[in-house]
Amino acid sequence: MFGPLLFFLFFGNPLKDNVQLFTNESNQQLSVGSGLRLPAGFSATVMADSVGKARHIIINKNGVIYVKLSKLLNGKGILRLQDSNSDGIIDNITGFGNYIGTGITIKNGYLYASSNAEVFRYKLDSNEEVISPDEPEKIITGLINGRQHNTKSLALDNNGNIYVNIGSPSNSCQEIDRGVGSKGKDPCPVLDSAGGIWQFKADKLNQTYKDGVRYATGLRNVMGLKWNEEVNELFVVQHGRDQLDMFPEFFTPQQNAVIPAEEMFMVKKGDDCGWPYCYFDVQQNKKVLAPEYGGDGKKTTRCEGVVQPIVAFPAHMAPNDLLFYTGNMFPAKYKNGAFVAFHGSWNRSPEKQEGYYVVFVPFKDGKPNAAWEVFADGFSGVETVMSPRQAQHRPCGLAMGPDGALYVTDDVKGKIYKITYQGN
């Protein structure tokens, strides 16, 4: 027992429009107690504090919270959190699982959770409580676990399949990773086992790569992926590439700070989203050839046939989770729209860092239909972030409670925020 503890339709000048959206405070108000700024009618409370490196989160039908940790807490990698007296504060914390990771979700009577190399599942009872927390079934093993981009996020469809992100173990598949002027490996050899989304069976034990299917490729690192029940398709948000200014003959640090977008895709089987050969330039509104492969910031060779994003966010904001809102608590504009948690940037110097907030993308019929907007801001606790170390809190995971409330995790100090709506 633990103690309590955009759519951004790129019309006109996209960069100008994005800058305007960064300071979306005209319709926001401070939620006393949480430190967050939210649209009018919304409020936030802190349900738990200091629960460790809280990554992704899922909530069962009775409001019990399961949180995956990226660092063991008292030897446990998954926390079970409960507000047993309904006072809005978590007062019952237990844990299980002796592995770190990020991915966690519930589907068809099982809790699924990932380490950085494997995926497990736990049988649930009729109340969606884990029956045997010390006896998980291992359904996937042997996934590449590199020095960077090694988390394994999860999503499940309605046909018995589970989708796993396997991030690239490098920035841009260079001969010398992050080396100034270093050329890209061509073809990029890691794409056979990383840099994409793999599909496996949700009920088959001890699967390896040979049992899975490379569902989509050319994705550098997808932290947020969700199966959209409205249109029955997989949607992802990826961390775009860093350090274009490793090629100073083409890019300045200022250009690197704003050009390579963070992207949202709807991906289908066989899709290629372009990494490492191409990246999305937010100023030109198109995919262009990466400098590691002969690009100069303008060439589009090899990029015409890759999948285009449905939303392109500003550079380096680090989208860490994606949630489609299907509840009834929030106003109608939020129904079936997408929330994205941005963990925050490190690679925008000399500009100020960006992200550290949750945004909302309106959707209609499974497609973005209006500009994205900052929904919940103030996590960082400082007015201007020049270094990630300044941020007191960083959004990471998103979940919807049975009452329609939105939950957000923080993996710096381990807060769990609950956002509700009381307006008319």
Rosetta blueprint (number, residue, H / E / L):
1 M L
2 F E
3 G L
4 P L
5 L L
6 L L
7 F L
8 F L
9 L L
10 F L
11 F L
12 G L
13 N L
14 P H
15 L H
16 K H
17 D H
18 N H
19 V H
20 Q H
21 L H
22 F H
23 T L
24 N L
25 E L
26 S L
27 N L
28 Q E
29 Q E
30 L E
31 S E
32 V L
33 G L
34 S L
35 G L
36 L E
37 R E
38 L E
39 P E
40 A L
41 G L
42 F E
43 S E
44 A E
45 T E
46 V E
47 M E
48 A E
49 D L
50 S L
51 V L
52 G L
53 K L
54 A E
55 R E
56 H E
57 I E
58 I E
59 I E
60 N L
61 K L
62 N L
63 G L
64 V L
65 I E
66 Y E
67 V E
68 K E
69 L E
70 S E
71 K E
72 L E
73 L E
74 N L
75 G L
76 K E
77 G E
78 I E
79 L E
80 R E
81 L E
82 Q E
83 D L
84 S L
85 N L
86 S L
87 D L
88 G L
89 I L
90 I L
91 D L
92 N E
93 I E
94 T E
95 G E
96 F E
97 G L
98 N L
99 Y L
100 I L
101 G L
102 T L
103 G L
104 I E
105 T E
106 I E
107 K E
108 N L
109 G L
110 Y E
111 L E
112 Y E
113 A E
114 S E
115 S L
116 N L
117 A L
118 E L
119 V E
120 F E
121 R E
122 Y E
123 K E
124 L E
125 D L
126 S L
127 N L
128 E L
129 E L
130 V E
131 I L
132 S L
133 P L
134 D L
135 E L
136 P L
137 E E
138 K E
139 I E
140 I E
141 T L
142 G L
143 L L
144 I L
145 N L
146 G L
147 R L
148 Q L
149 H L
150 N L
151 T L
152 K L
153 S L
154 L E
155 A E
156 L E
157 D L
158 N L
159 N L
160 G L
161 N E
162 I E
163 Y E
164 V E
165 N E
166 I E
167 G L
168 S L
169 P L
170 S L
171 N L
172 S L
173 C L
174 Q E
175 E L
176 I L
177 D L
178 R L
179 G L
180 V L
181 G L
182 S L
183 K L
184 G E
185 K L
186 D L
187 P L
188 C L
189 P H
190 V H
191 L H
192 D H
193 S L
194 A L
195 G L
196 G E
197 I E
198 W E
199 Q E
200 F E
201 K E
202 A L
203 D L
204 K L
205 L L
206 N L
207 Q E
208 T L
209 Y H
210 K H
211 D H
212 G L
213 V E
214 R E
215 Y E
216 A E
217 T E
218 G L
219 L L
220 R L
221 N L
222 V E
223 M E
224 G E
225 L E
226 K E
227 W E
228 N E
229 E L
230 E L
231 V L
232 N L
233 E E
234 L E
235 F E
236 V E
237 V E
238 Q E
239 H L
240 G L
241 R L
242 D L
243 Q L
244 L H
245 D H
246 M H
247 F L
248 P L
249 E L
250 F L
251 F L
252 T L
253 P H
254 Q H
255 Q H
256 N H
257 A H
258 V H
259 I L
260 P E
261 A L
262 E E
263 E E
264 M E
265 F E
266 M E
267 V E
268 K L
269 K L
270 G L
271 D E
272 D E
273 C L
274 G L
275 W L
276 P L
277 Y L
278 C E
279 Y E
280 F E
281 D E
282 V L
283 Q L
284 Q L
285 N L
286 K E
287 K E
288 V E
289 L E
290 A L
291 P H
292 E H
293 Y H
294 G L
295 G L
296 D L
297 G L
298 K L
299 K L
300 T L
301 T L
302 R L
303 C L
304 E L
305 G L
306 V L
307 V L
308 Q L
309 P L
310 I L
311 V E
312 A E
313 F E
314 P L
315 A L
316 H L
317 M L
318 A L
319 P E
320 N E
321 D E
322 L E
323 L E
324 F E
325 Y L
326 T L
327 G L
328 N L
329 M L
330 F L
331 P L
332 A H
333 K H
334 Y H
335 K L
336 N L
337 G L
338 A E
339 F E
340 V E
341 A E
342 F E
343 H L
344 G L
345 S L
346 W L
347 N L
348 R L
349 S L
350 P L
351 E L
352 K L
353 Q L
354 E L
355 G L
356 Y L
357 Y E
358 V E
359 V E
360 F E
361 V E
362 P L
363 F E
364 K E
365 D L
366 G L
367 K E
368 P E
369 N L
370 A L
371 A L
372 W L
373 E E
374 V E
375 F E
376 A E
377 D E
378 G L
379 F L
380 S L
381 G L
382 V L
383 E L
384 T L
385 V L
386 M L
387 S L
388 P H
389 R H
390 Q H
391 A L
392 Q L
393 H L
394 R L
395 P E
396 C E
397 G E
398 L E
399 A E
400 M E
401 G L
402 P L
403 D L
404 G L
405 A L
406 L E
407 Y E
408 V E
409 T E
410 D E
411 D L
412 V L
413 K L
414 G L
415 K L
416 I E
417 Y E
418 K E
419 I E
420 T E
421 Y E
422 Q L
423 G L
424 N L
